[in-house]
């Protein structure tokens, strides 16, 4: 299915879903969906996407210096501003087929429908399939969307992957014109904004029975590594009252994190998670002397997040002091919340309403390419109901919901010309 | 220092401590104390111990079929019963130099002192350096003491180590007459009992400022593996109220284990420990879907232990049900408590009193060769104050305390002739 069926409606969810399955054939690991950034399967997928872009009527289709596939649907007039539609086609290891790819193919479908009907808008539409969103292969991530935002960091070109291949060498093997990266920054004064369609990756839309949701903003995130040091001992010979058990202390901390995360509710959407927890050198008959765990705190309101970070740090310190163990907390990654543009949100909401849909508002707890445009140009996101989270082979979106997303984005584009 | 100094007092703690350090030269891994059962360094250590046994006046010194070094100090009469003194000379990986070895060298010193003074007792004294106590190399353990108890299981000869070498092959390479194992069982009717000196491996004696302690019994132990299964999810997109977090559930279980273990105090010496805890497939941004942990419950009273096991199982089941996760508990290893013989205990206590020592009674939370004699012959243990637990390079006993243990054991032996 390298060429679209000329008879089929490009906004038909089944047509988009069939393309998603066809694109899933491009994988580094046969039998699963693994398409790491700038890998050979990514290169082949980018070629397929470029073919679809051209067949849909996009012009100037090319690979940019960061490996993104870019195409343009011209406006009805000269000097019109540009709207960017995009998402990414790289994946995590053993991924699902919807994360990222769905947003690219829905954007493609909306523009393809415009082209079929011969409709031009007072804005040009750029469709972009970003190359670097998942951050699995190299240390940093979002380099391809940052290039458009004008915040690309050239130092990331020297980052090696696990095999020692630098991002620069990977880009050159990919066929990307690395030397052109510095010219990729879009002029915010001539750009209407960035809009991304993406699966929700969470259960909120499923829980409230809505196929689509309007994103209020992308949550800010704080991450930390905590090391708890007690005193190891023999599980049979060390009386309970003399223990400085690092694991029971950590258990109390994990529960404190959960309790603080659950105290505030929507719309700030605070979440607090201990995802990693390790007991180095552990054995069934050893009282744990050391535990290491991670913290991940997110909220769509930075004040709510920072208050939770402070409270969690205080709780961990207090638990450690009471139990006579040491706790070292190192807060690292700290990303501010990125609010979506109110006007673009309202336009997406109105577009959904033309289909009779009452699309609820919800925050994005996950990061997306969209967040790099914070403070640079307006940004909005449309979420599609999905099952089983994301980053696993069971992630899923219904073809009918995908079709509603495409029709909503199409109506949104038409609304720009109204 | 392959031969003892004829001028030195064998009961001098510094002399015994010097031998402990000399014996520590026999290690599989230079720079640390690693002497796995039946390894080349164990063979060399056994040779050194045999030399010391002979020089101390023990007769018939030999390697038995399980790799133990055995020597005998004859009684003052024919048909006298035998008392067995022993401990082990195998170690864990990266061990200390006192665990096991100290008990062998203290027993040797006590008999050496008898021999120096030309004193014979109305009982023969056998000194044994067991070959297989730590259970690091092969699946089962305590095979060398079980041979004396008459409970050696020939099936253990076919157990392979990690390199595929069977215990039988290792014994043959060690020079042990495997074919003679079935004849090693001692006749309980002609054996007074078994007495073992060992470092405490815990902080109780240190806490109460006593150099020696009389063991009341070896705790019984129950072990289990617990698997908690919730639902994995994205740490940013899964709201707190919709989570089935396996790690927060496990944290609550860990605290329940700690609380139940701490409820009862001495003399039952209940302890309950989660030593291993793993979060398979974990990541900083993933709500944990599965956690595996171990349980280790010990008490010197079997009723106390079994009540705790029941309560802990019930608590884990209740926490899982309340949190909507699944918990599977599989209780495996179950060893009954082994009480020490009251008469031997009283004799050890009286022997310590001859040195002006008030040796407190305490339970052994760790297992020892002594426990294989449960129900077969009387058994008692003398603990020596130690620091930093055991099974690590920092475990330590003071030379002065070692000397007190040797003098107490010597006085105990003299008491048998009184």
Contacts between the chains, C-beta under 8 A, distances in Angstrom:
chain1	res1	chain2	res2	distance
A	200	B	237	6.7
A	201	B	234	5.3
A	201	B	236	7.9
A	201	B	237	4.5
A	202	B	233	7.4
A	202	B	234	6.3
A	202	B	236	7.9
A	202	B	237	3.0
A	202	B	238	5.5
A	202	B	239	7.2
A	203	B	233	7.9
A	203	B	237	8.0
A	203	B	238	6.7
A	203	B	239	7.6
A	203	B	242	5.5
A	204	B	237	7.8
A	204	B	239	6.6
A	207	B	242	6.9
A	219	B	236	6.0
A	221	B	236	6.9
A	223	B	284	6.2
A	232	B	389	7.2
A	232	B	392	7.6
A	233	B	202	7.4
A	233	B	203	7.9
A	233	B	389	5.0
A	234	B	201	5.3
A	234	B	202	6.3
A	234	B	365	6.8
A	234	B	366	5.8
A	234	B	389	5.3
A	234	B	390	6.1
A	234	B	391	7.0
A	235	B	271	6.5
A	235	B	273	3.9
A	235	B	275	5.6
A	235	B	296	4.6
A	235	B	298	7.3
A	235	B	365	7.5
A	236	B	201	8.0
A	236	B	202	7.9
A	236	B	219	6.0
A	236	B	221	6.9
A	236	B	271	6.5
A	236	B	296	7.6
A	236	B	298	5.0
A	236	B	364	7.5
A	236	B	365	3.0
A	236	B	366	4.5
A	236	B	367	7.4
A	237	B	200	6.7
A	237	B	201	4.5
A	237	B	202	3.1
A	237	B	204	7.9
A	237	B	364	7.3
A	237	B	365	4.2
A	237	B	366	5.1
A	237	B	389	7.0
A	237	B	390	7.6
A	238	B	202	5.5
A	238	B	203	6.7
A	238	B	271	7.1
A	238	B	365	7.4
A	238	B	389	7.0
A	239	B	202	7.2
A	239	B	203	7.6
A	239	B	204	6.6
A	239	B	266	7.6
A	239	B	269	7.0
A	239	B	271	6.7
A	240	B	258	7.4
A	240	B	261	5.2
A	240	B	262	4.0
A	240	B	270	7.7
A	240	B	271	5.8
A	240	B	272	7.6
A	241	B	262	6.9
A	241	B	265	7.6
A	242	B	203	5.4
A	242	B	207	6.8
A	245	B	258	7.0
A	245	B	273	7.8
A	247	B	254	6.2
A	247	B	274	5.9
A	247	B	275	8.0
A	247	B	277	6.2
A	248	B	254	5.8
A	248	B	255	6.3
A	248	B	258	4.5
A	248	B	274	7.5
A	250	B	251	7.6
A	251	B	250	7.6
A	251	B	251	3.8
A	251	B	252	7.5
A	251	B	254	4.0
A	251	B	255	5.2
A	251	B	258	7.9
A	252	B	251	7.4
A	252	B	255	6.3
A	254	B	247	6.2
A	254	B	248	5.8
A	254	B	251	4.0
A	255	B	248	6.3
A	255	B	251	5.2
A	255	B	252	6.3
A	255	B	255	7.3
A	258	B	240	7.4
A	258	B	245	7.0
A	258	B	248	4.5
A	258	B	251	7.9
A	261	B	240	5.2
A	262	B	240	4.0
A	262	B	241	6.9
A	265	B	241	7.6
A	266	B	239	7.7
A	269	B	239	7.0
A	270	B	240	7.7
A	271	B	235	6.5
A	271	B	236	6.5
A	271	B	238	7.2
A	271	B	239	6.7
A	271	B	240	5.8
A	272	B	240	7.6
A	273	B	235	3.8
A	273	B	245	7.8
A	273	B	285	7.6
A	273	B	287	5.7
A	274	B	247	5.9
A	274	B	248	7.5
A	274	B	288	7.7
A	275	B	235	5.6
A	275	B	247	8.0
A	275	B	279	7.9
A	275	B	282	5.8
A	275	B	283	5.5
A	275	B	284	4.8
A	275	B	285	6.0
A	275	B	286	4.9
A	275	B	287	6.8
A	275	B	288	6.4
A	276	B	279	6.8
A	276	B	282	4.9
A	276	B	283	6.5
A	276	B	284	5.4
A	277	B	247	6.1
A	277	B	277	7.0
A	277	B	279	5.3
A	277	B	282	7.0
A	277	B	288	7.7
A	278	B	279	7.8
A	279	B	275	7.9
A	279	B	276	6.8
A	279	B	277	5.3
A	279	B	278	7.8
A	282	B	275	5.8
A	282	B	276	4.9
A	282	B	277	7.0
A	283	B	275	5.5
A	283	B	276	6.5
A	284	B	223	6.2
A	284	B	275	4.8
A	284	B	276	5.4
A	284	B	294	4.2
A	284	B	296	5.6
A	285	B	273	7.6
A	285	B	275	6.0
A	285	B	296	5.7
A	286	B	275	5.0
A	286	B	391	7.9
A	287	B	273	5.7
A	287	B	275	6.8
A	288	B	274	7.7
A	288	B	275	6.5
A	288	B	277	7.7
A	294	B	284	4.2
A	296	B	235	4.6
A	296	B	236	7.5
A	296	B	284	5.6
A	296	B	285	5.7
A	298	B	235	7.3
A	298	B	236	5.0
A	364	B	236	7.5
A	364	B	237	7.4
A	365	B	234	6.8
A	365	B	235	7.5
A	365	B	236	3.0
A	365	B	237	4.2
A	365	B	238	7.4
A	366	B	234	5.9
A	366	B	236	4.4
A	366	B	237	5.2
A	367	B	236	7.4
A	389	B	232	7.2
A	389	B	233	5.0
A	389	B	234	5.2
A	389	B	237	6.9
A	389	B	238	7.0
A	390	B	234	6.1
A	390	B	237	7.6
A	391	B	234	7.0
A	391	B	286	7.9
A	392	B	232	7.6
